[in-house]
Amino acid sequence: MAFTPLHDRVLVRRLEGEEKTAGGLIIPDSAKEKPAEGIVVSVGAGLRDDDGERIAPDVKEGDKILFGKWSGTEITLDGDEMLIMKESDIMGIIA
């Protein structure tokens, strides 16, 4: 299914969390926190300013990003769990 976010929304695929601690202990699924990192899958065209001109988004497809723990809305597309969030929920791009 093709999906294109509107306005300043971004479609993000969450990155998988760590399976082990730094000390080597395996973390069970029930104790794992959802990671706050992801890959941008798709980006909307951007908001419009007062003059009607588009404000281009700062992120693009393929960017690795950091976002807030409770950001976005979880959806399932073609069996993949994704997040839709506003660009303002993104804290930064990881280089």
C-alpha positions as CSV (number, residue, x, y, z in Angstrom):
1,M,0.0,0.0,0.0
2,A,1.4,3.4,-0.9
3,F,1.1,6.0,1.8
4,T,2.1,9.7,1.5
5,P,1.9,11.9,4.7
6,L,0.2,15.3,4.4
7,H,1.6,18.7,5.3
8,D,4.4,18.5,8.0
9,R,3.8,14.9,8.9
10,V,6.5,12.2,8.6
11,L,6.2,8.4,8.3
12,V,8.9,6.7,10.5
13,R,10.0,3.1,10.9
14,R,11.2,2.6,14.4
15,L,14.7,1.0,14.9
16,E,14.9,-2.2,16.9
17,G,16.1,-1.8,20.5
18,E,19.1,-3.4,22.1
19,E,18.9,-7.1,22.8
20,K,21.6,-7.1,25.5
21,T,22.9,-4.7,28.2
22,A,26.4,-3.3,28.2
23,G,27.2,-6.1,30.8
24,G,26.0,-8.8,28.4
25,L,22.6,-9.6,30.1
26,I,19.8,-10.4,27.7
27,I,16.8,-8.1,28.0
28,P,13.4,-9.9,27.7
29,D,10.8,-8.4,25.4
30,S,8.6,-7.4,28.4
31,A,11.3,-5.2,29.9
32,K,12.4,-3.5,26.7
33,E,11.6,0.1,26.1
34,K,10.5,1.2,22.7
35,P,13.4,2.9,21.0
36,A,13.2,6.6,20.3
37,E,15.2,6.3,17.0
38,G,13.9,5.6,13.6
39,I,14.4,5.9,9.8
40,V,12.2,8.4,7.9
41,V,10.2,6.4,5.3
42,S,8.2,9.3,3.8
43,V,7.8,13.0,4.3
44,G,4.9,15.3,3.5
45,A,5.3,18.4,1.3
46,G,5.5,20.8,4.3
47,L,3.3,23.5,5.8
48,R,2.4,26.8,4.1
49,D,3.3,30.2,5.5
50,D,1.0,33.2,5.7
51,D,1.7,34.0,2.0
52,G,0.8,30.5,0.9
53,E,4.4,29.5,0.1
54,R,5.5,26.0,1.1
55,I,7.9,25.6,4.0
56,A,10.2,22.7,3.0
57,P,10.7,20.0,5.7
58,D,14.1,19.7,7.3
59,V,14.1,15.9,7.2
60,K,14.1,13.7,4.1
61,E,13.6,10.0,3.3
62,G,16.4,7.8,4.7
63,D,17.4,10.2,7.6
64,K,18.0,8.5,10.9
65,I,16.2,10.5,13.6
66,L,15.7,10.9,17.3
67,F,12.2,11.6,18.6
68,G,10.3,11.8,21.8
69,K,9.3,8.7,23.7
70,W,5.6,9.3,23.3
71,S,5.7,11.0,19.9
72,G,3.5,10.0,17.0
73,T,0.7,7.6,16.3
74,E,1.4,3.9,15.7
75,I,-0.1,2.4,12.6
76,T,0.4,-0.8,10.6
77,L,1.1,-0.6,6.9
78,D,1.5,-3.9,4.9
79,G,2.3,-5.7,8.2
80,D,5.0,-3.2,9.2
81,E,4.5,-1.2,12.4
82,M,5.2,2.5,11.7
83,L,4.8,5.9,13.3
84,I,3.2,9.0,11.9
85,M,4.4,12.2,13.6
86,K,4.6,15.9,13.0
87,E,8.0,17.1,12.0
88,S,8.1,19.2,15.2
89,D,8.1,16.0,17.3
90,I,11.5,15.1,15.8
91,M,14.4,16.2,18.1
92,G,17.2,15.8,15.6
93,I,18.9,14.0,12.8
94,I,21.6,11.4,13.7
95,A,24.6,11.6,11.5
